[in-house]
Structure formats: C-alpha cells, structure tokens
Amino acid sequence: MADSGDDYCFACGEKNPIGLRLKFDFEGDRLTAQKTLPREFEGYAGAAHGGIVATMLDESMCKFIDAKYHESAVTGRLEIRYKFPTPIAQPLKISAWQESQRRNIITMHATIQTADGVITAEAAAKFAVVALS
C-alpha cells in the first residue's frame, strides 16, 4: 500500500534512512505489516525499545484509517499494554482493526505478534479524523 503523503514519515516513509519503513496491506478486515527489527531499535538486550513498539502500534491504526477512509487522522488517546518483550531480529506481525466510529472519532485496536503467535503488545486508541491542509 503506497503512502499518500510525505514519504519521509519515520514509521512508513521510504525516504527516511533511519525509519521503520513499515509496509501495510489488508488481510480481511485488518491492516497488517510484517517487520523484523534490527538492533538499532533495541532497548534492553534483545528487545525492541518501548517507544518503537508504541510507534508501530500507533502507525498501524492511523494507516488503517488512511487506507479505509482516505482521510487523515491524529491520535487523541493511546493506551498500550506491553505483555512481553518484543524481540529484535525476529519476524513480527503488526495488525490493526477498527472497533467503532462516532462522527469523526474512530476507536481502533492493534497488536504486535511473534511468528509463533505470542502477542507482545496491544493497543487501544481513539483517533480524530481531521483536515491537515
């Protein structure tokens, strides 16, 4: 799925040399990305930094709204549950899906999962659909 905006986004931009470069596609009603994080994104030994985990969850939910509605949205509230360390140098699957919408507020959920199905982090968020221009 191509990014419709500036291609320098830290989370998804192809032109950002130090970014995550996440690439998303729909799988049914969920937007997903596959990612293996390099050591540059490590916090404690062998585990992704919590801020990187938060970024991947937030980006997946925001991208879902962009892809489904072709609208820009900003994070109004983000709650993350870090269940287990998110491993470095192992394949991860990031998934986002919509729970509900009321006017311009969209409630979203997301998870990060290891290749063997362990959910390492999950998020719930509210996004406001806005005009950014």
N, C-alpha and C positions, 0 to 999 in steps of 0.2 A: 504494500500500500504506500503510495507516494505521499510525501508531506506537502501540504498545500501552502505552507508559509515559508518563513526564513529557514534555510537548510543548515543553520548554524546552531540549532537547539542542542543543548548539552545531552538531552536524553535520546533524541531521534535524528538529529541532523547529520547528514553525510559529510558536510564540510568541516565539522568540528573535530580537529585532530585528537583531542583528549576526551571526547564524548563517548557515550554508551552505544550510539548508533543502533538503537532498537528498531526492528522492522516488524510491523504488525500485520496480521491477516485475520479475517473472521473464520471461526470454526463454529458453525451453527449460530447461536445467539451470543457467543463470547468472542471478544477480540483477544488474540494471543500473540505472543512473541517467544522465540527461543533465544537464549543467551547463555554463553559461557563467559564468566567474568575473569579478566586477567588479574594478576596480583596488584596492579596499580589501583584497584578498587578495594583492597583489603583493609580491614580494621584490625581486629585481633588475628593472630596467625591462622590462616586457612579459612577465614570467614569474611564475608563482604561487610564493609562499613555500613552501619545502620542508615546513614544518610543516603547512600547509594540504593539500598533496599527501598527506602521511602520514595526516592525519585522514580524507581522503576514502577512501583505501585501507582503513584500519582499520575505518571505519564500514561500508563496503560488505560486508566479510567478517562483521562482527558481526551486521549486519542479515540477512544470508543465514541465519545460524543461527537468529535470532529468527523469521524468516519460515517456514523449513522445519520446525523442530522446536518452535516456540512455547516456547523455553527462553531464559533469559538466559545470556550467556557473557561472559567477560572475557579480554582479551588476555594471553597468557602469554609469547609471543615474537613479535616483529615484525621482519622483515628486508625492507628496501626497496632496490631498485636504481633510482636516478634515471638514466635513459638519455639524456634530452633535457630542456631546459626545458619545463615545462608552461605553455602560453600563457594569457595573460589575454585576455578579451573574444573568445574563440573557442569554439565548441561542443566539449565534451568528452564522452566516454562512459566511465563507470566500470563495470567488470564484476568480479563475484566468483563463485567456484565452489569447491566442496568437493573436496579430494583424497582424504581418508580420515578414518576415525574409529576410535579405540580407547578404549573405555569412555567417559569424559567429556571426552576430548581430541579436538578436531576440527582437522585440518590444512586450511588454506584458502589460496587464491591470489586475487590481484586485479590488475587493470591499469587504467591511465588511457590513453585513446587519443584522438587528434585526429580531426576529421571526415575527414581524408584517410588515416586508418588507421595513423598513426605512434604506436607505444606510447611514451609519455614516461616512464612509471614503472610498476614492477611490484613486487608484494609477495608474500611467503610468510609465513604466520603459524600459530601454534598457539593455540587458544582452549580455555579450560576452561569447561565448562557448570557453572553454579553456581545456587544458590537465593539470590536477592538480598533476600528478605524476612526 
